Amino acid sequence: MTTLHKGANLPVGAASVRAVLCWSAGPGVPDVDASALLLTAAGRVRSDDDFVFYNQPRHASGAVRHLGKQPGTDTIGVDLGMLEAGIERVVLCASADGGTFGQVPGLHLRLLDAVSAAELARFDMEAGPETAFLSGELYRRAGVWKFRAVGQGYASGLAGLARDFGITVDEEPRPAAPQPAVPRPAAPVVPPPVVWPDPAPAEPEPPSAPTVRMAKGEEQLPPAVRELLSLRKQQVAVSLRKQGVATLTARVVLVLDASGSMAGHYTRGTVAGVAERMAAVAAQLDDDGQMQAWTFATNPARLPDLEIGELPAWLRLHVRVGQIGLFGRRKPPKGLVPGQIDMRAVGIGNEEQKVIAQVRAFVRDHPVPAPTLVLFFSDGGVYRNAEIERELREAVEEPLFWQFIGLGRAQYGVLEYFDTLPGRRVDNVGFFAVDDIERLSDPELYDRLLSEFPSWVRAARAAGILR
């Protein structure tokens, strides 16, 4: 049996599994129901038939079934071999009736081999004010099924969660307008009774479109780049709204691993794609049109600030892998333009604690009224666990949240389990890993990227860390 932390994944060797959602039932504890969504590679259902829950307990293919509920457990069965070719993911969901998941003690998910009943994995979850929860997912990668621990809450409830994946949700109409009162005439005149027609039921108002900021310099971008950036900013706003946040201002800092093992990610353009998608987060959250950025390997180096209006040029000039010189540091190689980093000075090792310290110093030396969101990308190989833990523990009282994203390698060390460590006033770290971030849709990426930041903002304000 493997105990998973949030964002971790493991291969699933069993042909058929049971996902058992467990909690401690009792007086005052909300009722919990498990459900599942069958998704295509686009991250959407094909129709409402791809939603399995208590009112629709069996998928037409027979591959996914709601197996019934006992006090403190609810179970979904998945026969991986029976899933249709177009289904790439089975998302395991839950809803709380009569309260929030923060009121549900002992919430965890057990993944069992359906044949032997052996426990394959356990995922202990923490929740807050959400009434819907995405606990985990089974997903197909290169023909192999895997399980990922997700642990993402939805403030918009099960209807909002289902709607985000393409399920049609009936809106409840607003109450009909009250009938106007009929004046009573004075005696002795008795007019015929007045018959008032029933008012037509009011049409439900569609949800308002999210507010999208226009970043400084955005109008300078080429039309295609500007259009894509706008779409991504809208998705960032939608992802925040799922967490119950209408508007949020934050300084965004990007940190890119440039160690030797990252070379393939740079060569394939993966890191440039990541930076471009993160620019949309900065453009939506911080209207000054800038994003601070660092690169690191053996040593950290601050990159020139990313100006949104210069996004294509910035990606071309500054998203580069580390290097090592045969005879130590020499003169900058020919071709470096002003502002470019000599990547030989950055090296090829893994020293996360150094760049964490530099970002902390920058935030201290350049205070702003808004919180700071650090988007930290690494492919693993973490080994300076004690030093990293010390830096992140000391940063608890500082106005910045660390969101670590693993790019599919391994050995994330303390980055992976830091948010489960006790002894902190607030949880200032989030982590998740993806096997292939290029195949992760923008909606899913931003949902996962922003799943913990809003709750940290609320907790940090309550603790007096943020004003």
Secondary structure, DSSP 8 states (H G I E B T S, - for coil): -EEE-TT-EEE---SEEEEEEE----TT--EEEEEEEEE-TTSS-SSGGGEEBTTB-B-TTSSEEEEEEETTEEEEEEEGGGS-TT--EEEEEEEEESS-GGG-TT-EEEEEETTT--EEEEEE----S-SEEEEEEEEEETTEEEEEEEEEEETTHHHHHHHHTT--------------------TT---------------------------TTGGGS-HHHHHHHHHHHHHHHHHHHHTT-S----EEEEEEE-SGGGHHHHHTTHHHHHHHHHHHHHHHH-TTSEEEEEEESSSEEEEEEEEGGGHHHHHHHH-------TTS--S--TT--TT---TTTT-SS--HHHHHHHHHHHHHHS--SS-EEEEEEEEE----HHHHHHHHHHGGGSSEEEEEEEEEEE--THHHHGGG-SS-SS--EEEEE-S-GGGS-HHHHHHHHTSSHHHHHHHHHHTTS--
